[in-house]
Amino acid sequence: MRISKDSEERKSEIIDVAEKLFAKNGIANTAVSAIVKELNIAQGLFYYYFKSKDDVIDELVRRYNKDFKQGIEKDLKNCDFETQLNTFVENISNSFEEFWDKFDKDSANDMVQLTTKTIEDAKKIASEELTKILEKGNADEKLNIKSPEYYAKIIVGGISDLISQGMKDVDEIKNIVNNLVKKEKKDE
């Protein structure tokens, strides 16, 4: 008996199974036929939702980074610049740690394509958010940074690299970021 499901539910199911198989077998070793076999659906149904396996990877990247963005934006509203900066650094450090822990588990398989896309998109999302925070610091006359977007990219990239290399001390990362930003504080 055929089971008809809601479109979004079916699409999500395909993504979930693909994620599981990618982690188990690697991306290159997971054929579309394996995904549909696991779900017991017709291959045409897969192609109804996705043009290719790469589209599934893109959906996984979007899913991971939606959660990432929510994680870094947590508790950033209605607080002063210093609190916002420190909260951001803590949130991004924890979020990158979750990413790297997840992808390290899958490092035995060829998850490079998914890992690279996810981390690059996460860095872009985080840099955009940090740029807003640094611009707020400029507007509040706490900072005098001429290129907040460049500072944001350097800081976010540095945090991601530190976390990927095993640095787990969030307070030390906050100190590093605050010392960097402090060099650009307005004269008080």
Steps between C-alpha positions, in 0.01 A plus 500: 500500500635837397545761772447857389685763702509877520749650253723662763491189716610280208775743401624512859498120515717479190745750649511313833572166333759654269674658801506165680639319195755774427631468855510121479633448146633836388348726239671343199401150611135592552303470179156646455382140454620421856306795641175401329550133586536591869173696479325245281395767251531532123813669367277741308368632831854593603539694174166669555654672803867520400685535171800313635681381810668842508158658560460279808841617622392861449184433704708348779725807498192725526361289784827503697547872450143587595572340838841669507349844440242449773779392734716806441211748517386367838497769770639776273201734511468801729843503659798731490788460254742323736237249613394444139860438390575257784170316455565474126850359555365246748211400272716469190767303687240254626336476158828437319593244764173314430574512125856378532399224744231384257727505198797345682285194572441470128861565400558133414262551209521745213296776662735775377248646255231529767741617770660766280170642375351503848798666668541760225131592516517510882799736484308727262193503726711567810705772327182682397371487858833614648520783246168631639636479854821685408297763314291541816827551691594771250155663524512491881845661477661203676710412195662667207527215251522618141420160346277302736432234235874420467545482876195275519637259238839484672348445844247238386760314293738504794239368741405221259866403456570505875198280569589259217847465651357403838495830689204463737570788740225748407625754758842502333338550160298790645823652635668471159204665323466773763873578481477526122194723511640703791776622270229675298308652792433870496718705727310545822 
